[in-house]
């Protein structure tokens, strides 16, 4: 009697494991599909990645505007990460 129940359990474990795997895989695809549906298609057929926001205009961050609401003409701080071929420039050096 004990051998039969051990045999039955030995056969059921892979089946349960496989069923759980298929269920989790199906659930993962459902969640990914919801994410893909949440992203709107490219607006106006643009393929360059510069799609307008939901108002139809390109978003400009407020930090880039001066007191009159125009794009600032000031030099902006930029960050450069290492590994580039040219040496770092000191602030105030002329640009080419």
Backbone atoms as SQL, in Angstrom:
CREATE TABLE atoms (id INTEGER PRIMARY KEY, chain TEXT, resi INTEGER, resn TEXT, atom TEXT, x REAL, y REAL, z REAL);
INSERT INTO atoms VALUES
  (1, 'A', 1, 'UNK', 'N', 0.815, -1.189, 0.000),
  (2, 'A', 1, 'UNK', 'CA', 0.000, 0.000, 0.000),
  (3, 'A', 1, 'UNK', 'C', 0.864, 1.260, 0.000),
  (4, 'A', 2, 'UNK', 'N', 1.922, 1.258, 0.812),
  (5, 'A', 2, 'UNK', 'CA', 2.810, 2.395, 0.916),
  (6, 'A', 2, 'UNK', 'C', 3.546, 2.650, -0.395),
  (7, 'A', 3, 'UNK', 'N', 3.908, 1.564, -1.092),
  (8, 'A', 3, 'UNK', 'CA', 4.603, 1.699, -2.362),
  (9, 'A', 3, 'UNK', 'C', 3.727, 2.360, -3.412),
  (10, 'A', 4, 'UNK', 'N', 2.461, 2.045, -3.421),
  (11, 'A', 4, 'UNK', 'CA', 1.552, 2.604, -4.412),
  (12, 'A', 4, 'UNK', 'C', 1.385, 4.106, -4.215),
  (13, 'A', 5, 'UNK', 'N', 1.272, 4.560, -2.969),
  (14, 'A', 5, 'UNK', 'CA', 1.111, 5.999, -2.726),
  (15, 'A', 5, 'UNK', 'C', 2.405, 6.755, -3.057),
  (16, 'A', 6, 'UNK', 'N', 3.557, 6.144, -2.769),
  (17, 'A', 6, 'UNK', 'CA', 4.830, 6.784, -3.112),
  (18, 'A', 6, 'UNK', 'C', 4.972, 6.877, -4.630),
  (19, 'A', 7, 'UNK', 'N', 4.564, 5.849, -5.335),
  (20, 'A', 7, 'UNK', 'CA', 4.603, 5.844, -6.798),
  (21, 'A', 7, 'UNK', 'C', 3.673, 6.928, -7.356),
  (22, 'A', 8, 'UNK', 'N', 2.501, 7.051, -6.791),
  (23, 'A', 8, 'UNK', 'CA', 1.529, 8.044, -7.240),
  (24, 'A', 8, 'UNK', 'C', 2.070, 9.463, -7.017),
  (25, 'A', 9, 'UNK', 'N', 2.675, 9.701, -5.862),
  (26, 'A', 9, 'UNK', 'CA', 3.244, 11.020, -5.569),
  (27, 'A', 9, 'UNK', 'C', 4.402, 11.310, -6.508),
  (28, 'A', 10, 'UNK', 'N', 5.212, 10.326, -6.783),
  (29, 'A', 10, 'UNK', 'CA', 6.348, 10.493, -7.680),
  (30, 'A', 10, 'UNK', 'C', 5.887, 10.844, -9.096),
  (31, 'A', 11, 'UNK', 'N', 4.728, 10.365, -9.505),
  (32, 'A', 11, 'UNK', 'CA', 4.190, 10.695, -10.819),
  (33, 'A', 11, 'UNK', 'C', 3.497, 12.058, -10.829),
  (34, 'A', 12, 'UNK', 'N', 2.890, 12.453, -9.720),
  (35, 'A', 12, 'UNK', 'CA', 2.121, 13.698, -9.661),
  (36, 'A', 12, 'UNK', 'C', 3.004, 14.946, -9.528),
  (37, 'A', 13, 'UNK', 'N', 4.161, 14.823, -8.885),
  (38, 'A', 13, 'UNK', 'CA', 5.012, 15.997, -8.666),
  (39, 'A', 13, 'UNK', 'C', 5.424, 16.645, -9.990),
  (40, 'A', 14, 'UNK', 'N', 5.923, 15.903, -10.979),
  (41, 'A', 14, 'UNK', 'CA', 6.261, 16.559, -12.257),
  (42, 'A', 14, 'UNK', 'C', 5.046, 17.154, -12.959),
  (43, 'A', 15, 'UNK', 'N', 3.897, 16.509, -12.849),
  (44, 'A', 15, 'UNK', 'CA', 2.684, 17.043, -13.472),
  (45, 'A', 15, 'UNK', 'C', 2.257, 18.351, -12.808),
  (46, 'A', 16, 'UNK', 'N', 2.290, 18.398, -11.493),
  (47, 'A', 16, 'UNK', 'CA', 1.940, 19.624, -10.785),
  (48, 'A', 16, 'UNK', 'C', 2.956, 20.734, -11.086),
  (49, 'A', 17, 'UNK', 'N', 4.215, 20.372, -11.125),
  (50, 'A', 17, 'UNK', 'CA', 5.262, 21.338, -11.444),
  (51, 'A', 17, 'UNK', 'C', 5.036, 21.917, -12.840),
  (52, 'A', 18, 'UNK', 'N', 4.763, 21.052, -13.804),
  (53, 'A', 18, 'UNK', 'CA', 4.516, 21.511, -15.174),
  (54, 'A', 18, 'UNK', 'C', 3.274, 22.379, -15.270),
  (55, 'A', 19, 'UNK', 'N', 2.213, 22.003, -14.559),
  (56, 'A', 19, 'UNK', 'CA', 0.983, 22.797, -14.580),
  (57, 'A', 19, 'UNK', 'C', 1.229, 24.182, -13.980),
  (58, 'A', 20, 'UNK', 'N', 1.973, 24.260, -12.880),
  (59, 'A', 20, 'UNK', 'CA', 2.296, 25.557, -12.271),
  (60, 'A', 20, 'UNK', 'C', 3.155, 26.392, -13.202),
  (61, 'A', 21, 'UNK', 'N', 4.104, 25.769, -13.886),
  (62, 'A', 21, 'UNK', 'CA', 4.960, 26.483, -14.825),
  (63, 'A', 21, 'UNK', 'C', 4.132, 27.077, -15.963),
  (64, 'A', 22, 'UNK', 'N', 3.232, 26.285, -16.533),
  (65, 'A', 22, 'UNK', 'CA', 2.393, 26.769, -17.634),
  (66, 'A', 22, 'UNK', 'C', 1.479, 27.894, -17.149),
  (67, 'A', 23, 'UNK', 'N', 0.916, 27.757, -15.967),
  (68, 'A', 23, 'UNK', 'CA', 0.045, 28.789, -15.411),
  (69, 'A', 23, 'UNK', 'C', 0.814, 30.101, -15.201),
  (70, 'A', 24, 'UNK', 'N', 2.006, 30.040, -14.626),
  (71, 'A', 24, 'UNK', 'CA', 2.799, 31.237, -14.400),
  (72, 'A', 24, 'UNK', 'C', 3.264, 31.868, -15.712),
  (73, 'A', 25, 'UNK', 'N', 3.599, 31.046, -16.692),
  (74, 'A', 25, 'UNK', 'CA', 4.000, 31.558, -17.994),
  (75, 'A', 25, 'UNK', 'C', 2.838, 32.284, -18.670),
  (76, 'A', 26, 'UNK', 'N', 1.665, 31.708, -18.600),
  (77, 'A', 26, 'UNK', 'CA', 0.465, 32.336, -19.173),
  (78, 'A', 26, 'UNK', 'C', 0.174, 33.657, -18.475),
  (79, 'A', 27, 'UNK', 'N', 0.290, 33.687, -17.152),
  (80, 'A', 27, 'UNK', 'CA', 0.058, 34.909, -16.387),
  (81, 'A', 27, 'UNK', 'C', 1.083, 35.986, -16.758),
  (82, 'A', 28, 'UNK', 'N', 2.336, 35.618, -16.948),
  (83, 'A', 28, 'UNK', 'CA', 3.369, 36.576, -17.326),
  (84, 'A', 28, 'UNK', 'C', 3.059, 37.200, -18.688),
  (85, 'A', 29, 'UNK', 'N', 2.620, 36.400, -19.643),
  (86, 'A', 29, 'UNK', 'CA', 2.269, 36.945, -20.948),
  (87, 'A', 29, 'UNK', 'C', 1.060, 37.863, -20.872),
  (88, 'A', 30, 'UNK', 'N', 0.102, 37.546, -20.014),
  (89, 'A', 30, 'UNK', 'CA', -1.054, 38.433, -19.839),
  (90, 'A', 30, 'UNK', 'C', -0.629, 39.786, -19.293),
  (91, 'A', 31, 'UNK', 'N', 0.254, 39.792, -18.299),
  (92, 'A', 31, 'UNK', 'CA', 0.711, 41.048, -17.707),
  (93, 'A', 31, 'UNK', 'C', 1.510, 41.856, -18.722),
  (94, 'A', 32, 'UNK', 'N', 2.387, 41.187, -19.499),
  (95, 'A', 32, 'UNK', 'CA', 3.157, 41.900, -20.517),
  (96, 'A', 32, 'UNK', 'C', 2.245, 42.474, -21.592),
  (97, 'A', 33, 'UNK', 'N', 1.203, 41.751, -21.964),
  (98, 'A', 33, 'UNK', 'CA', 0.271, 42.249, -22.976),
  (99, 'A', 33, 'UNK', 'C', -0.443, 43.502, -22.479),
  (100, 'A', 34, 'UNK', 'N', -0.776, 43.565, -21.204),
  (101, 'A', 34, 'UNK', 'CA', -1.400, 44.765, -20.655),
  (102, 'A', 34, 'UNK', 'C', -0.448, 45.950, -20.753),
  (103, 'A', 35, 'UNK', 'N', 0.832, 45.712, -20.509),
  (104, 'A', 35, 'UNK', 'CA', 1.821, 46.781, -20.620),
  (105, 'A', 35, 'UNK', 'C', 1.969, 47.271, -22.047),
  (106, 'A', 36, 'UNK', 'N', 1.959, 46.360, -23.002),
  (107, 'A', 36, 'UNK', 'CA', 2.076, 46.758, -24.401),
  (108, 'A', 36, 'UNK', 'C', 0.856, 47.536, -24.856),
  (109, 'A', 37, 'UNK', 'N', -0.322, 47.169, -24.360),
  (110, 'A', 37, 'UNK', 'CA', -1.532, 47.902, -24.725),
  (111, 'A', 37, 'UNK', 'C', -1.565, 49.281, -24.083),
  (112, 'A', 38, 'UNK', 'N', -0.871, 49.480, -22.974),
  (113, 'A', 38, 'UNK', 'CA', -0.876, 50.773, -22.281),
  (114, 'A', 38, 'UNK', 'C', -0.049, 51.815, -23.014),
  (115, 'A', 39, 'UNK', 'N', 0.919, 51.394, -23.827),
  (116, 'A', 39, 'UNK', 'CA', 1.769, 52.328, -24.557),
  (117, 'A', 39, 'UNK', 'C', 1.049, 52.730, -25.834),
  (118, 'A', 40, 'UNK', 'N', 0.828, 54.045, -26.021),
  (119, 'A', 40, 'UNK', 'CA', 0.141, 54.469, -27.244),
  (120, 'A', 40, 'UNK', 'C', 1.043, 54.290, -28.457),
  (121, 'A', 41, 'UNK', 'N', 0.457, 54.106, -29.624),
  (122, 'A', 41, 'UNK', 'CA', 1.282, 53.990, -30.834),
  (123, 'A', 41, 'UNK', 'C', 1.962, 55.317, -31.123),
  (124, 'A', 42, 'UNK', 'N', 2.989, 55.287, -31.972),
  (125, 'A', 42, 'UNK', 'CA', 3.711, 56.507, -32.324),
  (126, 'A', 42, 'UNK', 'C', 2.747, 57.502, -32.952),
  (127, 'A', 43, 'UNK', 'N', 2.753, 58.724, -32.427),
  (128, 'A', 43, 'UNK', 'CA', 1.837, 59.752, -32.910),
  (129, 'A', 43, 'UNK', 'C', 2.282, 60.276, -34.268),
  (130, 'A', 44, 'UNK', 'N', 1.315, 60.501, -35.133),
  (131, 'A', 44, 'UNK', 'CA', 1.550, 61.097, -36.452),
  (132, 'A', 44, 'UNK', 'C', 2.553, 60.310, -37.288),
  (133, 'A', 45, 'UNK', 'N', 2.722, 59.031, -37.025),
  (134, 'A', 45, 'UNK', 'CA', 3.624, 58.209, -37.813),
  (135, 'A', 45, 'UNK', 'C', 5.091, 58.526, -37.614),
  (136, 'A', 46, 'UNK', 'N', 5.430, 59.222, -36.543),
  (137, 'A', 46, 'UNK', 'CA', 6.838, 59.565, -36.310),
  (138, 'A', 46, 'UNK', 'C', 7.603, 58.326, -35.881),
  (139, 'A', 47, 'UNK', 'N', 8.794, 58.194, -36.417),
  (140, 'A', 47, 'UNK', 'CA', 9.636, 57.057, -36.041),
  (141, 'A', 47, 'UNK', 'C', 10.929, 57.504, -35.389),
  (142, 'A', 48, 'UNK', 'N', 11.110, 58.821, -35.216),
  (143, 'A', 48, 'UNK', 'CA', 12.367, 59.309, -34.646),
  (144, 'A', 48, 'UNK', 'C', 12.324, 59.403, -33.128),
  (145, 'A', 49, 'UNK', 'N', 11.238, 58.972, -32.503),
  (146, 'A', 49, 'UNK', 'CA', 11.147, 58.977, -31.053),
  (147, 'A', 49, 'UNK', 'C', 10.778, 60.323, -30.457),
  (148, 'A', 50, 'UNK', 'N', 10.407, 61.301, -31.294),
  (149, 'A', 50, 'UNK', 'CA', 10.036, 62.619, -30.789),
  (150, 'A', 50, 'UNK', 'C', 8.537, 62.831, -30.915),
  (151, 'A', 51, 'UNK', 'N', 7.769, 61.946, -30.344),
  (152, 'A', 51, 'UNK', 'CA', 6.325, 62.087, -30.430),
  (153, 'A', 51, 'UNK', 'C', 5.848, 63.164, -29.460),
  (154, 'A', 52, 'UNK', 'N', 4.844, 63.933, -29.849),
  (155, 'A', 52, 'UNK', 'CA', 4.324, 64.949, -28.947),
  (156, 'A', 52, 'UNK', 'C', 3.608, 64.313, -27.764),
  (157, 'A', 53, 'UNK', 'N', 3.407, 65.089, -26.713),
  (158, 'A', 53, 'UNK', 'CA', 2.701, 64.559, -25.553),
  (159, 'A', 53, 'UNK', 'C', 1.200, 64.511, -25.831),
  (160, 'A', 54, 'UNK', 'N', 0.410, 64.255, -24.819),
  (161, 'A', 54, 'UNK', 'CA', -1.029, 64.063, -25.016),
  (162, 'A', 54, 'UNK', 'C', -1.744, 65.327, -25.471),
  (163, 'A', 55, 'UNK', 'N', -1.118, 66.505, -25.321),
  (164, 'A', 55, 'UNK', 'CA', -1.732, 67.752, -25.791),
  (165, 'A', 55, 'UNK', 'C', -1.448, 67.984, -27.264),
  (166, 'A', 56, 'UNK', 'N', -0.540, 67.218, -27.855),
  (167, 'A', 56, 'UNK', 'CA', -0.185, 67.387, -29.248),
  (168, 'A', 56, 'UNK', 'C', 1.010, 68.284, -29.457),
  (169, 'A', 57, 'UNK', 'N', 1.576, 68.814, -28.368),
  (170, 'A', 57, 'UNK', 'CA', 2.741, 69.683, -28.474),
  (171, 'A', 57, 'UNK', 'C', 3.949, 68.989, -27.868),
  (172, 'A', 58, 'UNK', 'N', 5.129, 69.396, -28.289),
  (173, 'A', 58, 'UNK', 'CA', 6.352, 68.850, -27.720),
  (174, 'A', 58, 'UNK', 'C', 6.539, 69.467, -26.343),
  (175, 'A', 59, 'UNK', 'N', 6.864, 68.653, -25.344),
  (176, 'A', 59, 'UNK', 'CA', 7.020, 69.134, -23.976),
  (177, 'A', 59, 'UNK', 'C', 8.379, 69.804, -23.796),
  (178, 'A', 60, 'UNK', 'N', 8.370, 70.979, -23.188),
  (179, 'A', 60, 'UNK', 'CA', 9.605, 71.679, -22.837),
  (180, 'A', 60, 'UNK', 'C', 9.626, 71.807, -21.328),
  (181, 'A', 61, 'UNK', 'N', 10.705, 71.377, -20.711),
  (182, 'A', 61, 'UNK', 'CA', 10.806, 71.459, -19.262),
  (183, 'A', 61, 'UNK', 'C', 10.881, 72.908, -18.817),
  (184, 'A', 62, 'UNK', 'N', 10.219, 73.273, -17.730),
  (185, 'A', 62, 'UNK', 'CA', 10.209, 74.665, -17.263),
  (186, 'A', 62, 'UNK', 'C', 11.591, 75.212, -16.942),
  (187, 'A', 63, 'UNK', 'N', 12.549, 74.353, -16.606),
  (188, 'A', 63, 'UNK', 'CA', 13.892, 74.809, -16.289),
  (189, 'A', 63, 'UNK', 'C', 14.587, 75.420, -17.495),
  (190, 'A', 64, 'UNK', 'N', 14.115, 75.120, -18.692),
  (191, 'A', 64, 'UNK', 'CA', 14.741, 75.634, -19.904),
  (192, 'A', 64, 'UNK', 'C', 14.157, 76.968, -20.352),
  (193, 'A', 65, 'UNK', 'N', 13.183, 77.484, -19.622),
  (194, 'A', 65, 'UNK', 'CA', 12.538, 78.739, -19.997),
  (195, 'A', 65, 'UNK', 'C', 13.048, 79.877, -19.125),
  (196, 'A', 66, 'UNK', 'N', 13.162, 81.077, -19.727),
  (197, 'A', 66, 'UNK', 'CA', 13.567, 82.241, -18.942),
  (198, 'A', 66, 'UNK', 'C', 12.327, 82.907, -18.342),
  (199, 'A', 67, 'UNK', 'N', 12.495, 84.101, -17.786),
  (200, 'A', 67, 'UNK', 'CA', 11.387, 84.797, -17.124),
  (201, 'A', 67, 'UNK', 'C', 10.273, 85.178, -18.097),
  (202, 'A', 68, 'UNK', 'N', 10.594, 85.313, -19.384),
  (203, 'A', 68, 'UNK', 'CA', 9.594, 85.679, -20.387),
  (204, 'A', 68, 'UNK', 'C', 8.929, 84.472, -21.038),
  (205, 'A', 69, 'UNK', 'N', 9.316, 83.283, -20.615),
  (206, 'A', 69, 'UNK', 'CA', 8.731, 82.071, -21.186),
  (207, 'A', 69, 'UNK', 'C', 9.387, 81.615, -22.472),
  (208, 'A', 70, 'UNK', 'N', 10.527, 82.187, -22.816),
  (209, 'A', 70, 'UNK', 'CA', 11.260, 81.792, -24.018),
  (210, 'A', 70, 'UNK', 'C', 12.378, 80.837, -23.621),
  (211, 'A', 71, 'UNK', 'N', 12.847, 80.044, -24.587),
  (212, 'A', 71, 'UNK', 'CA', 13.980, 79.157, -24.313),
  (213, 'A', 71, 'UNK', 'C', 15.181, 79.986, -23.899),
  (214, 'A', 72, 'UNK', 'N', 15.846, 79.571, -22.845),
  (215, 'A', 72, 'UNK', 'CA', 16.987, 80.323, -22.326),
  (216, 'A', 72, 'UNK', 'C', 18.166, 80.245, -23.274),
  (217, 'A', 73, 'UNK', 'N', 18.950, 81.311, -23.327),
  (218, 'A', 73, 'UNK', 'CA', 20.148, 81.356, -24.161),
  (219, 'A', 73, 'UNK', 'C', 21.403, 81.143, -23.320),
  (220, 'A', 74, 'UNK', 'N', 21.235, 80.881, -22.024),
  (221, 'A', 74, 'UNK', 'CA', 22.371, 80.670, -21.134),
  (222, 'A', 74, 'UNK', 'C', 23.033, 79.328, -21.419),
  (223, 'A', 75, 'UNK', 'N', 24.321, 79.259, -21.073),
  (224, 'A', 75, 'UNK', 'CA', 25.005, 77.979, -21.171),
  (225, 'A', 75, 'UNK', 'C', 24.433, 77.042, -20.117),
  (226, 'A', 76, 'UNK', 'N', 24.167, 75.834, -20.503),
  (227, 'A', 76, 'UNK', 'CA', 23.583, 74.862, -19.589),
  (228, 'A', 76, 'UNK', 'C', 24.659, 73.922, -19.076),
  (229, 'A', 77, 'UNK', 'N', 24.495, 73.480, -17.860),
  (230, 'A', 77, 'UNK', 'CA', 25.415, 72.522, -17.266),
  (231, 'A', 77, 'UNK', 'C', 25.178, 71.158, -17.910),
  (232, 'A', 78, 'UNK', 'N', 26.256, 70.537, -18.364),
  (233, 'A', 78, 'UNK', 'CA', 26.132, 69.198, -18.939),
  (234, 'A', 78, 'UNK', 'C', 26.998, 68.238, -18.144),
  (235, 'A', 79, 'UNK', 'N', 26.639, 67.001, -18.189),
  (236, 'A', 79, 'UNK', 'CA', 27.382, 65.964, -17.482),
  (237, 'A', 79, 'UNK', 'C', 27.943, 65.016, -18.522),
  (238, 'A', 80, 'UNK', 'N', 29.215, 64.725, -18.404),
  (239, 'A', 80, 'UNK', 'CA', 29.867, 63.811, -19.318),
  (240, 'A', 80, 'UNK', 'C', 30.425, 62.645, -18.518),
  (241, 'A', 81, 'UNK', 'N', 30.180, 61.456, -18.959),
  (242, 'A', 81, 'UNK', 'CA', 30.665, 60.278, -18.266),
  (243, 'A', 81, 'UNK', 'C', 31.981, 59.826, -18.869),
  (244, 'A', 82, 'UNK', 'N', 32.818, 59.189, -18.053),
  (245, 'A', 82, 'UNK', 'CA', 34.139, 58.757, -18.491),
  (246, 'A', 82, 'UNK', 'C', 34.095, 57.759, -19.626),
  (247, 'A', 83, 'UNK', 'N', 35.273, 57.557, -20.202),
  (248, 'A', 83, 'UNK', 'CA', 35.362, 56.579, -21.277),
  (249, 'A', 83, 'UNK', 'C', 35.314, 57.212, -22.647),
  (250, 'A', 84, 'UNK', 'N', 35.236, 58.536, -22.721),
  (251, 'A', 84, 'UNK', 'CA', 35.225, 59.191, -24.018),
  (252, 'A', 84, 'UNK', 'C', 36.652, 59.491, -24.441),
  (253, 'A', 85, 'UNK', 'N', 36.869, 59.641, -25.724),
  (254, 'A', 85, 'UNK', 'CA', 38.218, 59.795, -26.260),
  (255, 'A', 85, 'UNK', 'C', 38.833, 61.150, -25.944),
  (256, 'A', 86, 'UNK', 'N', 38.045, 62.197, -25.932),
  (257, 'A', 86, 'UNK', 'CA', 38.628, 63.518, -25.722),
  (258, 'A', 86, 'UNK', 'C', 38.773, 63.830, -24.234),
  (259, 'A', 87, 'UNK', 'N', 39.802, 64.588, -23.870),
  (260, 'A', 87, 'UNK', 'CA', 40.005, 64.925, -22.466),
  (261, 'A', 87, 'UNK', 'C', 38.956, 65.934, -21.992),
  (262, 'A', 88, 'UNK', 'N', 38.708, 65.999, -20.691),
  (263, 'A', 88, 'UNK', 'CA', 37.697, 66.939, -20.192),
  (264, 'A', 88, 'UNK', 'C', 38.166, 68.387, -20.384),
  (265, 'A', 89, 'UNK', 'N', 37.196, 69.276, -20.659),
  (266, 'A', 89, 'UNK', 'CA', 37.506, 70.691, -20.818),
  (267, 'A', 89, 'UNK', 'C', 37.237, 71.423, -19.527),
  (268, 'A', 90, 'UNK', 'N', 37.998, 72.468, -19.296),
  (269, 'A', 90, 'UNK', 'CA', 37.794, 73.325, -18.139),
  (270, 'A', 90, 'UNK', 'C', 36.762, 74.376, -18.525),
  (271, 'A', 91, 'UNK', 'N', 35.891, 74.729, -17.588),
  (272, 'A', 91, 'UNK', 'CA', 34.872, 75.734, -17.869),
  (273, 'A', 91, 'UNK', 'C', 35.530, 77.036, -18.306),
  (274, 'A', 92, 'UNK', 'N', 35.006, 77.644, -19.339),
  (275, 'A', 92, 'UNK', 'CA', 35.552, 78.896, -19.846),
  (276, 'A', 92, 'UNK', 'C', 36.447, 78.711, -21.054),
  (277, 'A', 93, 'UNK', 'N', 36.856, 77.490, -21.349),
  (278, 'A', 93, 'UNK', 'CA', 37.658, 77.257, -22.544),
  (279, 'A', 93, 'UNK', 'C', 36.785, 77.453, -23.782),
  (280, 'A', 94, 'UNK', 'N', 37.342, 77.976, -24.835),
  (281, 'A', 94, 'UNK', 'CA', 36.533, 78.157, -26.065),
  (282, 'A', 94, 'UNK', 'C', 36.185, 76.798, -26.672),
  (283, 'A', 95, 'UNK', 'N', 35.000, 76.748, -27.217),
  (284, 'A', 95, 'UNK', 'CA', 34.577, 75.521, -27.917),
  (285, 'A', 95, 'UNK', 'C', 34.844, 75.677, -29.398),
  (286, 'A', 96, 'UNK', 'N', 35.001, 74.594, -30.050),
  (287, 'A', 96, 'UNK', 'CA', 35.319, 74.628, -31.492),
  (288, 'A', 96, 'UNK', 'C', 34.091, 74.516, -32.320);
